[in-house]
């Protein structure tokens, strides 16, 4: 059978295939690193980003990619407390050559943030000022300018230079006028802090009142309440200052923000709050971590019962040890409780419970079906207590019961998510079985099952090594021959016993070091007899080592290998299942196609038409054609990473957000960056990126303006030949939200010109290869294939292109949009 890589042809093709495989491994490492950051697992994030950086440098993925990786690595090291390592990562990023001014400004800003967190506010101010000069001098995104100026405000406040802080607050406020609402509120809060530090109480009061009339972002509620407490303290009302500081602590607990909790605790101590012991702050944070789900359930219960704003009622959630976790109710009652020391973190004695409050336990019940006698009362596990003032036992019991129910529902939802994950794995097995239902060659069977192994085991490399060397080695992301020489392969092949090699095992370190991997799984594959016929291996370059569950999973997949290689009789049954799935996907495809423009548009001297053909039934490619009231036409082509239903859903979100954004914002790079900020959370949740091309055509002056974010540029038909308009470029959406680069080009068009916008799937069909392509290559390939506009209709060109997609399977979604300018002499595409 031989190594499948030997059949790719030229060394250049082999190199391109290896580059694509390593870039896929790089993307997986980045995704896992981001997931580790979201889970606040700093060490795992550092390991993943470091491995990704090594791949990006070794395979020269570009300074944009290296920049983003180093920025993520610095954040992970900061989360781990390694500030020296974080600063070193930023310094390496600053040494890159091909960075935009905005990217350099963002790096200096991050360095300032790191110095500020370490208490080196003088260096923080220096870095912030340098970042501001870069950002403001290059007319960068106003959000970045406002953020940098606001960070300088914080630095000067800590340095005891409030007047300078006020001047920088004015700069931040000026930039914030054009920034997002979140940034405007952040700058407003920073400005209030500067005003309070300089005694400008009236100005601080005006800004605070304005913020009170807005719907504050949860990130700023606790900080706003602390500033209001500071205002009361500076006006001489310590009683109000204490009350507002206690409310700030409640908001911080509700938002689960450790930093805000610490700041609110310090404010309480400063304004005269009663602190039970010198370690109450640490004890409160420990209690919040252990009761996080219970606090969330209690907050939702109060919201559902609409009790959070009852003026004459106070609701208190306490832990099993009597420590107050969260308060809710009317502000007047809560303020009186704060005066008596009943604030979050305080411990309430049991005698006080019965004397001042009505108490009810928040209990979780064990499953009745597992009890030995279902008719008997089931033992309860006490999670905490609900206290109500004035004492209303019935209400306390109702809130406690609802809190317990919501807590149980949350646990059930988590269990359901685990079950859905297990079902997703089963569905993947099912899909693999459907894919293997046709008359496939052994090579196709192995390729598909290796991909399944890599997907389900979250591995960076997989391989199948036949015990008979003549049958070959199949490897993706692993050195198959080195693996064949290793003890892991020899032991598995000879003894037929699965193995899991991790770095914590001293016996496995040598093998892992020789293979250059962090952990390895090797399992036997049986087919055509009772002896081991092959070894299936999966490896991770970084991150958490394989678990016993992973070993069981790969062992199960190895049985699929044996069955796939041996049993062709199952294909008939799998074909019937394939028909049912195909029918549902056809419906999904029709819905997706209906979401994009159809037909041919002929008006205002232009002809516009487009098509999108997914690689699967649905795909991640989208396009749009819009006519604006000023007479201009706008064209968009987007490509979400991946294929199938997930990519289609993200593509639909991208198209909807685009239509909303360019309906209210002027055409330009800022539009793309704003759209990037809007869709980045959805792309992050889907672990995907997206490329985008936007074009603006003005019939009055016949000017075409093109913006690209990681997308190929269009090609132009003029003078009987195809020519590249721009090579495209820019940063893909979701990689650096709000800070990515946008490539821009402007082109005068003439009567008879035709502009062809396309996705990378179309380029791959023309060039008969995967990977990065240039507009010049696409233009030449169009001529080789004889694809050129006809004199009659734009639809004829699309029909020729559609013929290419129907000749065989195309690995990626194909999207094409054609814009033709009416010819006065009848050449090219006209509007007849």
C-alpha positions in Angstrom: 0.0 0.0 0.0 2.8 2.4 0.9 2.9 5.8 2.5 0.0 7.8 1.0 2.2 10.9 1.0 4.3 9.3 -1.7 1.4 9.6 -4.1 1.1 13.3 -3.9 3.5 13.9 -6.7 6.2 16.6 -6.7 8.2 17.6 -3.7 6.4 21.0 -3.8 3.1 19.3 -3.5 4.4 17.2 -0.7 5.7 20.3 1.1 2.3 22.0 0.6 0.5 19.0 2.0 2.8 18.9 5.0 2.3 22.7 5.5 -1.5 22.3 5.4 -1.3 19.4 8.0 0.9 21.5 10.3 -1.4 24.5 10.0 -4.3 22.4 10.9 -2.4 21.2 14.0 -1.5 24.9 14.7 -5.2 25.8 14.6 -6.1 23.0 17.0 -3.4 24.1 19.4 -4.7 27.7 19.3 -8.3 26.5 19.9 -7.3 24.4 22.9 -5.2 27.3 24.3 -8.2 29.6 24.1 -10.4 27.0 25.7 -7.8 26.6 28.5 -7.8 30.4 29.0 -11.6 30.5 29.3 -11.3 27.7 31.9 -8.5 29.7 33.6 -6.1 26.8 33.2 -3.0 28.9 32.7 -0.5 26.0 32.5 -2.4 24.2 29.8 -2.8 27.4 27.8 0.9 28.2 28.0 1.8 24.7 26.8 -0.6 24.9 23.8 0.4 28.5 22.8 4.1 27.6 23.1 3.7 24.6 20.8 1.6 26.7 18.4 4.3 29.4 18.3 7.0 26.9 17.5 4.9 25.6 14.6 4.2 29.1 13.3 7.9 30.0 13.3 9.1 26.7 11.9 6.6 26.8 9.0 6.6 30.6 8.5 2.9 31.1 8.8 3.4 34.9 8.8 4.0 37.7 11.2 0.2 38.2 11.7 -0.1 34.6 12.9 3.0 34.8 15.1 1.8 38.1 16.6 -1.6 36.7 17.6 0.0 33.6 19.1 2.6 35.6 21.1 -0.2 37.9 22.4 -2.2 34.9 23.6 0.9 33.4 25.1 1.6 36.6 27.1 -2.0 36.6 28.4 -1.6 32.9 29.5 1.7 33.7 31.3 0.2 36.6 33.0 -2.7 34.4 34.2 -0.1 32.0 35.6 1.7 34.9 37.4 4.8 34.7 35.1 5.0 38.4 34.3 8.6 38.1 33.1 7.6 35.5 30.6 4.6 37.5 29.5 6.7 40.6 28.9 9.3 38.5 27.0 6.5 37.2 24.7 5.4 40.8 24.0 9.0 41.9 23.3 9.4 39.1 20.8 6.1 40.2 19.2 7.4 43.8 19.0 10.5 42.5 17.2 8.4 41.2 14.3 8.9 43.2 11.0 5.5 43.0 9.3 3.2 44.6 11.9 0.8 47.4 11.5 1.0 50.6 13.7 -2.2 49.5 15.4 -0.8 46.1 16.3 2.3 47.8 17.8 0.1 50.1 19.8 -1.8 47.1 21.1 1.4 45.4 22.2 2.7 48.5 24.0 -0.7 48.8 25.7 -0.5 45.2 26.9 2.9 45.8 28.3 1.5 48.8 30.2 -1.3 46.6 31.6 1.3 44.0 32.8 3.5 46.6 34.5 0.4 48.1 36.1 -0.7 44.7 37.5 2.8 44.3 39.0 2.6 47.7 40.6 5.2 49.4 38.4 2.9 52.3 37.5 5.7 54.5 36.2 6.6 52.0 33.5 2.9 51.4 32.9 2.4 55.1 32.2 5.4 55.1 29.8 4.1 52.1 27.8 0.6 53.6 27.7 1.8 57.0 26.5 3.9 55.3 23.8 0.9 53.1 22.7 -1.3 56.2 22.6 1.0 58.1 20.4 1.1 55.2 17.9 -2.6 54.6 18.0 -3.7 58.3 17.8 -1.0 59.1 15.2 -2.2 56.4 12.8 -6.0 57.2 13.2 -6.5 53.7 14.7 -9.7 52.3 16.1 -11.2 54.8 18.6 -11.8 51.8 21.0 -8.0 51.2 21.1 -7.3 54.9 21.6 -9.9 55.2 24.4 -8.6 52.0 26.1 -5.0 53.2 26.0 -5.8 56.6 27.3 -7.9 55.1 30.1 -5.1 52.8 31.1 -2.8 55.9 31.4 -5.5 57.4 33.7 -5.3 54.5 36.0 -1.5 54.6 36.1 -1.4 58.3 37.0 -4.0 57.8 39.7 -1.8 55.1 41.3 1.2 57.4 40.9 -0.6 60.1 42.9 -0.7 62.5 39.9 -4.5 63.2 39.7 -4.2 66.3 37.6 -2.4 64.4 34.8 -5.0 61.6 35.2 -7.7 64.2 34.5 -6.0 65.4 31.4 -5.7 61.9 30.1 -9.3 61.2 31.1 -10.3 64.0 28.8 -8.4 62.4 25.9 -10.1 59.1 26.7 -13.5 60.7 26.7 -12.9 62.4 23.4 -12.0 59.1 21.7 -14.8 57.3 23.5 -17.4 59.4 21.6 -16.9 57.1 18.6 -16.2 53.9 20.6 -18.6 51.1 21.5 -21.0 51.6 24.4 -19.0 49.2 26.6 -15.8 51.4 26.1 -17.8 54.6 26.7 -19.0 53.3 30.0 -15.5 52.2 30.9 -14.0 55.6 30.2 -16.8 57.3 32.1 -16.0 55.2 35.2 -12.3 56.0 34.9 -13.1 59.7 34.5 -15.2 59.6 37.7 -12.3 58.1 39.5 -10.0 60.9 38.3 -12.5 63.6 39.2 -12.9 62.1 42.8 -9.1 62.0 43.2 -8.8 65.7 42.3 -11.8 66.9 44.3 -14.0 67.6 41.3 -17.1 66.3 43.1 -19.7 68.2 41.1 -18.3 66.9 37.8 -18.1 63.4 39.3 -21.7 63.7 40.4 -22.9 64.7 36.9 -21.2 61.7 35.3 -22.5 59.3 38.0 -26.0 60.6 37.5 -25.7 60.1 33.7 -24.4 56.5 34.3 -27.4 55.9 36.6 -29.7 56.6 33.7 -28.0 54.1 31.4 -28.2 50.3 31.4 -24.8 49.6 32.9 -22.8 46.6 31.6 -22.3 44.0 34.4 -18.6 44.5 34.2 -19.0 48.0 35.6 -21.8 47.8 38.1 -19.7 47.0 41.1 -17.1 49.6 40.2 -19.8 52.2 39.7 -21.3 51.4 43.1 -17.8 51.7 44.7 -17.3 55.1 43.1 -20.7 56.3 44.3 -19.6 55.1 47.8 -16.4 57.1 47.4 -18.4 60.1 46.4 -20.6 59.9 49.5 -17.4 59.4 51.6 -15.8 62.5 50.3 -19.0 64.5 50.8 -18.9 63.5 54.5 -21.7 60.9 54.6 -19.9 57.8 55.9 -23.3 56.0 56.5 -24.2 56.2 52.8 -20.6 55.3 51.8 -20.8 52.1 53.8 -24.2 51.2 52.3 -23.1 51.7 48.7 -19.8 49.8 49.3 -21.9 46.9 50.6 -24.0 47.0 47.5 -20.8 47.0 45.4 -19.8 43.9 47.2 -23.1 42.2 46.4 -22.8 43.2 42.7 -19.2 41.8 42.6 -20.4 38.5 44.2 -23.3 38.3 41.7 -20.9 38.9 38.8 -18.4 36.3 40.3 -15.5 38.8 39.8 -12.6 38.1 42.3 -11.0 41.5 41.5 -14.2 43.4 42.2 -14.8 41.4 45.4 -11.3 42.4 46.7 -11.8 46.1 45.8 -15.3 46.2 47.4 -13.9 44.5 50.6 -11.2 47.1 50.9 -13.8 49.9 50.4 -15.9 48.4 53.2 -13.0 48.4 55.5 -12.0 52.0 54.6 -15.5 53.3 55.0 -15.9 51.7 58.5 -17.5 48.3 57.7 -17.4 45.7 60.4 -14.9 43.0 59.4 -15.3 39.7 61.3 -11.6 38.8 61.1 -8.5 39.9 59.2 -8.9 37.1 56.7 -12.5 37.6 55.8 -11.7 38.6 52.3 -9.9 35.4 51.6 -12.6 33.3 53.3 -15.3 35.0 51.2 -13.4 34.3 47.9 -13.0 30.6 49.0 -16.7 30.4 49.8 -17.7 32.0 46.4 -15.6 29.4 44.5 -17.2 26.5 46.3 -20.8 27.9 46.1 -20.7 29.5 42.7 -23.6 27.5 41.3 -25.7 28.0 44.4 -25.2 31.7 44.3 -26.3 31.8 40.6 -29.4 29.7 41.4 -30.3 32.1 44.3 -29.9 35.2 42.1 -32.1 33.7 39.4 -34.7 32.6 42.0 -34.9 36.2 43.3 -35.2 37.5 39.7 -37.9 35.0 38.8 -40.0 35.9 41.9 -39.4 39.6 41.3 -38.2 40.1 44.8 -34.9 41.9 44.1 -36.4 45.3 44.3 -38.9 44.8 47.2 -38.3 48.1 49.3 -39.2 46.6 52.7 -37.7 43.1 52.3 -34.2 41.6 52.5 -33.2 38.2 51.2 -29.9 36.7 52.3 -28.1 33.5 51.1 -25.7 32.0 53.6 -23.5 28.9 53.4 -23.6 25.9 55.7 -21.2 27.7 58.1 -23.4 30.8 58.3 -21.2 32.9 56.1 -23.3 35.4 54.1 -22.8 34.9 50.3 -25.2 37.2 48.7 -27.9 39.7 49.6 -30.9 40.9 47.6 -34.0 43.1 48.3 -34.8 46.7 48.9 -31.9 49.1 49.2 -33.1 50.7 52.4 -33.4 47.4 54.2 -30.0 46.2 52.9 -28.4 49.5 54.0 -29.7 48.9 57.6 -28.3 45.4 57.5 -25.0 46.8 56.3 -24.9 49.1 59.3 -25.3 46.1 61.6 -22.5 44.2 59.9 -24.7 41.9 57.7 -22.6 42.1 54.6 -21.2 39.4 52.2 -18.4 37.5 54.0 -19.8 38.1 57.5 -20.7 35.0 59.6 -24.1 35.0 61.2 -24.4 33.1 64.4 -27.2 30.5 64.5 -28.9 32.3 67.4 -29.2 35.5 65.3 -30.9 33.5 62.5 -33.9 32.6 64.6 -34.0 35.9 66.4 -33.9 38.3 63.3 -34.7 36.2 60.2 -36.9 33.5 58.9 -34.7 30.6 57.8 -35.1 27.8 55.3 -32.5 25.2 54.2 -31.5 24.9 50.5 -31.3 21.1 50.2 -30.6 18.7 47.4 -32.5 15.4 47.3 -31.1 12.1 46.3 -32.8 10.2 43.5 -35.9 8.4 44.8 -35.4 5.6 42.4 -32.2 4.6 44.1 -33.6 4.6 47.6 -34.2 1.2 49.3 -37.7 2.2 50.3 -39.3 4.8 48.0 -42.1 5.5 50.5 -39.7 6.7 53.1 -38.4 10.3 53.4 -35.2 10.7 51.4 -32.1 12.1 53.2 -31.3 15.7 52.3 -27.9 17.3 51.6 -27.9 20.9 53.0 -26.2 23.3 50.5 -26.9 26.5 52.4 -29.7 28.6 53.9 -32.1 31.4 52.8 -32.7 34.1 55.4 -35.6 36.5 55.0 -36.3 39.8 56.9 -38.9 40.6 58.1 -39.4 37.0 59.2 -41.7 35.3 56.7 -41.1 31.5 57.0 -43.4 30.6 54.0 -41.5 33.0 51.7 -38.1 31.7 53.0 -39.2 28.2 52.2 -40.5 29.1 48.8 -37.2 30.8 47.8 -35.1 28.0 49.3 -37.2 25.4 47.3 -36.9 27.4 44.1 -33.1 27.9 44.6 -32.7 24.2 45.2 -34.7 23.3 42.1 -32.7 25.7 39.9 -29.5 24.3 41.4 -30.6 20.8 40.6 -31.7 21.9 37.1 -28.2 23.4 36.5 -26.6 20.1 37.6 -29.0 18.2 35.3 -28.1 20.6 32.4 -24.4 19.8 33.0 -25.2 16.1 32.9 -27.2 16.6 29.8 -24.3 18.4 28.2 -22.1 15.5 29.0 -24.6 13.2 27.5 -24.9 15.3 24.4 -21.1 15.2 24.1 -21.3 11.4 24.3 -24.1 11.4 21.7 -22.0 13.6 19.5 -19.2 11.0 19.6 -21.7 8.3 18.8 -23.0 10.5 15.9 -19.5 10.9 14.6 -19.1 7.1 14.6 -22.4 6.9 12.8 -21.3 9.4 10.2 -18.1 7.5 9.8 -20.0 4.3 9.3 -22.2 6.0 6.7 -19.1 7.3 4.9 -17.7 3.8 4.8 -20.9 2.4 3.4 -19.8 2.7 -0.3 -17.3 0.5 -2.2 -14.2 2.2 -0.9 -10.6 1.2 -1.4 -8.5 0.3 1.6 -6.7 3.6 1.4 -9.9 5.7 1.6 -11.1 3.6 4.6 -7.8 4.2 6.4 -7.8 8.0 5.6 -11.3 8.5 6.9 -10.9 6.5 10.0 -7.6 8.3 10.8 -9.5 11.6 10.5 -12.1 10.3 12.9 -9.5 9.2 15.4 -7.9 12.6 15.3 -11.2 14.4 15.7 -12.6 12.4 18.7 -9.3 11.9 20.6 -8.4 15.6 20.1 -4.9 14.5 19.0 -2.4 16.4 16.9 -1.1 13.4 15.0 -2.4 9.9 14.1 -0.9 7.0 12.3 -1.8 3.4 11.2 1.2 1.1 10.9 0.7 -2.4 9.5 2.7 -5.0 11.1 3.7 -6.2 7.6 6.0 -3.3 6.4 5.1 -4.1 2.8 1.5 -2.9 3.4 2.9 0.5 4.3 2.5 3.3 6.9 -0.2 5.9 7.0 0.6 9.0 9.1 -0.8 12.4 9.5 1.2 14.8 11.8 3.4 12.0 13.0 6.7 10.5 11.8 5.4 7.1 10.9 8.8 5.5 10.4 10.2 6.8 13.7 7.1 5.4 15.3 7.7 2.0 13.7 11.1 1.9 15.3 9.9 2.8 18.7 9.4 0.4 21.6 5.7 1.5 21.8 4.9 0.1 18.4 7.0 -3.1 18.8 5.4 -3.9 22.2 1.9 -3.3 21.0 2.4 -5.3 17.8 4.1 -8.3 19.6 1.8 -8.5 22.7 -1.4 -7.1 21.2 -1.9 -4.9 24.3 -3.0 -1.2 24.2 -0.6 1.3 25.7 -0.8 4.8 27.0 2.4 6.7 27.3 2.6 9.9 29.4 5.4 12.1 30.6 4.7 11.3 34.3 5.8 7.7 33.6 9.6 7.5 33.7 9.6 4.4 31.5 7.8 6.3 28.7 9.9 9.5 28.7 12.6 8.3 26.3 10.1 7.1 23.7 8.1 10.4 23.9 11.2 12.4 23.6 12.4 10.6 20.6 9.0 11.0 18.9 8.8 14.7 19.9 5.3 14.3 21.5 3.8 14.9 24.9 1.7 11.8 25.2 0.9 8.8 23.0 -1.7 6.1 22.6 -0.9 2.8 20.7 -3.6 0.1 20.3 -3.7 -3.1 18.2 -6.0 -3.5 15.2 -7.2 -7.1 14.4 -8.6 -8.1 11.0 -8.5 -11.2 8.9 -7.3 -13.4 11.8 -6.4 -13.6 15.5 -3.0 -11.9 15.3 -2.4 -8.1 15.5 -2.5 -6.8 11.9 -1.7 -3.2 12.5 -1.1 -0.6 15.2 -3.3 2.6 15.5 -1.5 5.5 17.2 -2.6 8.9 18.3 -0.3 11.6 19.8 -0.6 15.1 21.4 2.1 17.7 21.0 1.1 19.6 24.1 -1.6 20.0 26.7 -3.2 17.5 28.9 -2.0 13.9 28.5 -4.3 11.2 27.2 -6.6 9.7 29.9 -7.8 6.2 30.3 -11.1 7.3 28.7 -9.1 8.4 25.6 -7.4 5.0 25.6 -10.8 3.3 25.6 -12.0 5.5 22.8 -9.1 4.9 20.5 -9.3 1.2 21.3 -12.9 1.3 20.2 -11.9 3.1 17.0 -9.3 0.4 16.3 -12.1 -2.1 16.2 -13.8 0.0 13.6 -10.7 -0.2 11.6 -10.8 -4.0 11.7 -14.5 -4.1 10.8 -14.1 -1.5 8.0 -11.3 -3.5 6.5 -13.0 -6.8 6.8 -16.8 -6.5 6.6 -18.3 -5.0 3.4 -21.7 -6.7 4.1 -22.8 -3.8 6.3 -22.9 -1.3 3.5 -26.4 -2.0 2.4 -27.9 -1.2 5.8 -25.7 1.9 6.1 -26.9 3.1 2.6 -30.5 3.1 3.8 -29.5 5.3 6.8 -27.6 7.5 4.4 -30.7 8.2 2.4 -32.6 9.5 5.4 -29.8 11.7 6.4 -29.4 13.0 2.9 -33.1 13.9 2.7 -32.8 16.1 5.8 -29.6 17.8 4.5 -31.3 18.6 1.2 -33.9 20.6 3.1 -31.2 22.4 5.0 -29.4 23.2 1.7 -32.6 24.7 0.2 -33.1 26.9 3.2 -29.5 28.2 3.1 -29.6 28.9 -0.6 -32.9 30.9 -0.1 -31.0 33.1 2.4 -28.7 34.5 -0.3 -29.6 36.5 -3.4 -30.7 34.6 -6.5 -31.1 35.3 -10.2 -29.5 38.0 -12.2 -29.7 41.8 -11.4 -29.7 44.1 -14.4 -30.1 47.8 -13.7 -28.1 51.1 -13.4 -25.7 49.9 -16.1 -24.5 46.9 -14.2 -25.1 43.2 -14.2 -24.8 41.3 -10.9 -25.2 37.6 -10.2 -23.8 35.0 -7.9 -23.8 31.4 -6.7 -22.7 29.3 -3.8 -22.1 25.6 -4.0 -21.3 23.9 -0.6 -18.8 21.1 -0.4 -21.4 19.2 1.7 -25.1 19.8 1.6 -24.6 23.1 3.5 -21.4 25.0 4.0 -19.8 28.1 5.5 -19.6 30.2 2.3 -22.0 33.1 2.0 -22.4 36.1 -0.4 -24.7 39.1 -0.6 -25.5 41.8 -3.2 -27.2 45.0 -1.9 -28.3 48.2 -3.7 -28.1 51.3 -1.5 -30.2 54.4 -1.8 -27.2 56.5 -2.9 -27.1 54.3 -6.1 -24.0 52.3 -5.0 -23.8 48.5 -5.0 -22.2 46.5 -2.3 -20.9 42.9 -2.7 -19.8 40.6 0.1 -18.2 37.1 -0.1 -17.5 35.4 3.3 -15.9 32.0 4.0 -16.3 30.5 7.5 -13.7 27.9 8.4 -15.0 24.4 8.2 -17.9 22.8 6.4 -21.3 21.3 7.2 -24.0 22.4 9.5 -21.8 24.2 12.1 -20.1 26.3 9.4 -23.4 27.0 7.8 -24.8 28.4 11.1 -21.8 30.6 11.6 -22.0 31.7 8.0 -25.7 32.7 8.4 -24.8 34.7 11.6 -22.0 36.5 9.7 -24.3 37.4 6.8 -27.0 38.7 9.2 -24.5 40.7 11.2 -23.0 42.1 8.0 -26.4 43.3 6.7 -27.1 45.0 10.0 -23.6 46.6 10.2 -23.2 48.1 6.7 -26.8 49.4 6.8 -25.8 51.9 9.5 -22.0 52.3 9.1 -19.9 53.9 6.3 -17.9 51.6 4.0 -14.3 51.3 5.1 -11.9 49.3 7.2 -13.6 50.4 10.5 -16.8 48.6 9.2 -14.8 45.4 8.9 -13.2 45.8 12.4 -16.6 46.6 14.0 -18.1 43.5 12.3 -15.1 41.5 13.6 -15.9 42.6 17.2 -19.6 41.6 16.7 -19.1 38.1 15.3 -15.9 37.2 17.2 -17.8 35.7 20.2 -19.9 33.5 17.9 -16.7 32.4 16.0 -14.9 31.7 19.2 -17.7 29.5 20.5 -17.7 27.7 17.2 -13.9 27.4 17.3 -13.7 28.9 13.8 -12.3 31.9 11.8 -13.8 33.6 8.8 -12.5 35.5 5.8 -14.4 38.3 4.2 -14.3 40.4 1.0 -16.4 43.6 0.7 -16.7 45.6 -2.4 -18.3 49.0 -3.1 -19.2 50.0 -6.7 -20.4 53.5 -7.6 -21.9 53.7 -11.0 -21.7 57.5 -11.1 -17.8 57.6 -11.0 -17.3 53.9 -12.0 -15.0 53.3 -9.0 -14.6 49.9 -7.4 -13.4 49.8 -3.8 -12.4 46.5 -2.3 -11.7 45.5 1.3 -10.4 42.1 2.3 -9.9 40.4 5.7 -7.9 37.2 5.1 -9.7 36.7 1.7 -8.4 36.5 -1.8 -8.7 39.6 -4.0 -11.0 39.6 -7.1 -9.9 39.3 -10.7 -10.8 41.6 -13.6 -11.7 40.8 -17.2 -10.5 43.6 -19.5 -9.0 43.6 -23.0 -9.7 40.0 -23.6 -7.8 38.7 -20.6 -8.1 38.2 -16.8 -6.1 40.4 -14.5 -5.7 40.4 -10.7 -7.2 43.5 -9.0 -5.4 43.0 -5.6 -3.8 40.0 -3.9 -6.1 40.4 -1.0 -4.8 39.8 2.5 -5.7 41.2 5.9 -6.4 39.4 9.1 -9.2 36.8 9.3 -12.3 37.6 11.4 -12.1 36.1 14.9 -8.3 36.0 15.1 -7.7 39.6 16.5 -11.2 41.0 17.1 -11.2 44.8 16.5 -7.4 45.0 15.9 -6.9 42.9 12.7 -5.6 44.4 9.5 -7.8 45.1 6.5 -6.4 45.2 3.0 -7.8 47.9 0.7 -7.7 48.7 -3.0 -9.5 51.0 -5.4 -9.9 50.4 -9.1 -11.5 52.5 -11.9 -13.7 50.3 -14.1 -14.6 50.8 -17.7 -17.5 49.8 -19.9 -17.2 46.1 -20.8 -15.2 45.2 -17.6 -16.2 42.2 -15.6 -15.1 41.7 -11.9 -15.1 38.1 -10.5 -15.2 37.7 -6.7 -14.6 34.2 -5.4 -13.9 32.0 -2.3 -10.9 29.9 -1.9 -12.9 26.8 -2.8 -13.2 28.1 -6.4 -9.4 28.7 -6.5 -8.7 25.2 -5.3 -10.9 23.7 -8.1 -9.1 25.9 -10.8 -5.6 25.1 -9.5 -6.4 21.5 -8.5 -4.7 21.8 -5.1 -5.4 22.9 -1.6 -3.8 25.8 0.3 -3.0 29.4 -0.3 -3.3 30.8 -3.8 -2.6 34.1 -5.5 -5.0 36.2 -7.6 -2.4 36.0 -10.5 -2.6 32.2 -10.4 -6.4 32.3 -10.5 -6.4 34.7 -13.4 -4.1 32.5 -15.4 -6.1 29.4 -14.5 -9.3 31.0 -15.7 -7.7 31.5 -19.1 -6.5 27.9 -19.2 -10.0 26.6 -18.5 -11.5 28.9 -21.1 -13.7 30.7 -18.6 -14.5 34.1 -20.0 -17.6 36.4 -20.2 -19.9 35.9 -23.1 -21.5 38.8 -24.9 -25.0 37.8 -23.9 -25.5 37.3 -20.2 -23.6 37.1 -16.9 -25.4 33.9 -16.2 -23.4 32.2 -19.0 -20.1 32.7 -17.1 -21.7 31.3 -13.9 -23.0 28.3 -15.9 -19.4 27.5 -17.0 -18.2 27.8 -13.4 -21.0 25.6 -12.2 -20.0 23.0 -14.7 -16.6 22.8 -13.0 -18.2 22.1 -9.6 -20.4 19.4 -11.1 -17.5 17.4 -12.6 -16.6 15.8 -9.3 -16.3 16.3 -5.5 -14.8 19.6 -4.5 -13.2 19.6 -1.1 -14.3 23.1 -0.1 -17.4 25.3 -0.6 -17.4 27.3 -3.9 -18.8 30.8 -4.1 -18.6 33.2 -7.0 -20.1 36.7 -7.6 -19.9 38.4 -11.0 -20.2 42.2 -11.5 -20.3 43.4 -15.1 -20.4 47.0 -16.4 -22.6 47.6 -19.5 -20.6 48.0 -22.6 -21.5 50.7 -25.1 -20.2 48.7 -28.0 -21.7 45.4 -27.1 -18.5 43.7 -25.9 -18.3 41.8 -22.5 -21.4 41.5 -20.4 -24.2 43.9 -20.9 -27.6 44.4 -19.4 -29.6 43.2 -22.4 
